[in-house]
Every structure is written in C-alpha cells, then in structure tokens.
Amino acid sequence: MVKKEIKKNWKNNQPTALMLGRYQPWHNGHKTLFKRILKKNKQVLIMVKDVYKVGDNPFKFLHIKKMIFKSLANYKGRYKIILSPNITEICYGRKVGYKIKKIHLSKKIQKISATQIRKSLRKKGKLKNYNEVKLKKIL
C-alpha cells in the first residue's frame, strides 16, 4: 500500500533533495532535518548506507526503513527510501546542476546522537537482538 502511494505522488522530474546517512537508528533529529528540507523541495530521496554490522551499525536496512516509514507516516508520497552502497565521498569536477547544502538546525536538535541512543538501548538491554527493538521506544 505504501509503495502505491509513493508511486502515485512521486515524480522523478520534480525538484528532489537527497538525504544520505546510516540512520542507526533514525531519530527525531533526522525527522527534523527531513521536514526542513521539505520546506524548499517537493520531495526527498532518503539513501540508507549499507553498513549493517560495519562498526557500530546494528540495524539492518529493512528495520531502518520501517522506522522511517513510521516516523514519516504523514509525508507519504513525498519521499523514497533506497539502500545505497557505503558512500564515503560525494565528488564533482565542475559547476553542476545541484547544490551541496548544510541545513542549520537548533543546538538541541544537533545534540541528538544515534551513538548515545544505541548506548542507552544497550544499557537498558533493548539492543541485544538488534532487529527486534520496539520502534516506538527508539522514536
């Protein structure tokens, strides 16, 4: 059902912003960034880096995707989520048809740390089985 709604509203030729990250886990800082991006763009492509179990990245892509779908339920059709390789650089050689832009967020939002969320989940015993963590507890 979600895929039908995305296809219905998503248009590849519309201005689109890109969010690239690990989202280990997706949290309110990511959601705030997403909402700010939507103010100037019609839609957002969310690329989730394929880093499951590389370093401290305990969540599989499908789990992250579910977290994002739940968090962005009110924005159906305004975003797509895809798995990306472990991108470490974005390079260009001349003036191109897009911008690389930093979105300035409040200090409160900037302090949200997925690393700290993972530490807290481990301390509470909720990150033993990585992909059975209750989504509402993370979000």
N, C-alpha and C positions, 0 to 999 in steps of 0.2 A: 504494500500500500504506500509506504513512504517513497519507494522508487517511482511509482506512477505520479505522485505529487511533484517530485523533483523534476521529472521529465516534462511535466505539464508546464511548469513555471520557468525552468532553467533554459536559458538561451546562450549558446556558445558565443554568439556575436555581441552580447551585451558587455558593457564595462564590468570587469571582474577583478577583484583583489585576490591575492594569494596569501594564505597563512601557512607557514611551514614550521613544523615542530615535532617534538616527540610526544607531548601531551601525556606524560607519565606521572600522575593522571591529569586528565582535563579538569580544570578548576575554574572558579569564578573570575580569576584574572584573565584567563583565555576568553571566557564569555564576554567580559567587559571589552576586551580588545576587539572581538568579533562585532559587537554592537557599535563600537566607534567606527570601525571600518565600513559598516553598512550605511552609515550616515552619508558617505561620499561615493559609494559604489552600489550597484544594483544587486550584486551577488558576490559570494566569497567561495573560493576553492580552498578547502582545508586539506593540506597534504600531511599525512602522518608518516613520519620517518620509520622505516622498517628496522627497528633497533631492539626488538624483543630479546631480552637476556644478554644484550651487549652492554656491559657495565651494569649500572643500577637502573635497568629498564624492565620492570617485572610484568608489564601489561601487554598482552597480545593485541594486534590491530583490531580484531573484531570486538574486543572488550572496550577499547578506546572509542571505537565507532559508536557502540551502544551508549557510552557515557555522553558523547557529543549529541547524538540524536535526542536523548532525554533532556539534556540541558537546553537545546535549541529547538524544542518542540514548537514554539511559537513562530519560528522562522522557516518553516518547511517551504521548499522551492527556492529559497534564497541562497542555498549553499549545496555543495557537493563535498563528499569526503572520499579521498583516494589514498591508497598506500603508495608511498614513494620510496625510492632507494635511500640509503643513508647519505643524503646530500650534505656536504660539508662546505661547499663554496657555491656562490652564485656569481658568475663571471660574465663580463661583456667587454667588447673591444672598441665600441664607438657609441655615439648617441643612438639610443634605441627608442622604441615606441612605448616604453613603460618607465615607471619610477621605482626606485628602491627607497622606501619611506619609513621613518621611525614614527610611531604613534606615541605621543606623550600621555602617560596615564598618571593618576594620582600616586603619591608615595604609598598610600595604604594598599592600593592595588599592586604596585610594584613589589611590595613586601611579601605577597603571596608566593610561596615557594613549593613547587612539586616535591623537591627534595625533602623539605620539612614535613609535608603531608605523608610521604612514604615512611619517613622515620616514625611519625606519630602512629601510622597504621601498624607498623611492625611492633612498636612498643605495646599497643593495645591488643596484639595478637590477631589482627584482622588482615594481615598480608602474608599469612602462611601459604595459603593456596591462592596464588596471585589472581586468578581469574574468577574467583568466587566471592570477591569482595562486594559487599552490598553497594550499589551505585549511589543510593541516597546518602549513605554515610560519607562518601567522597565529595559529592557535590554540595 
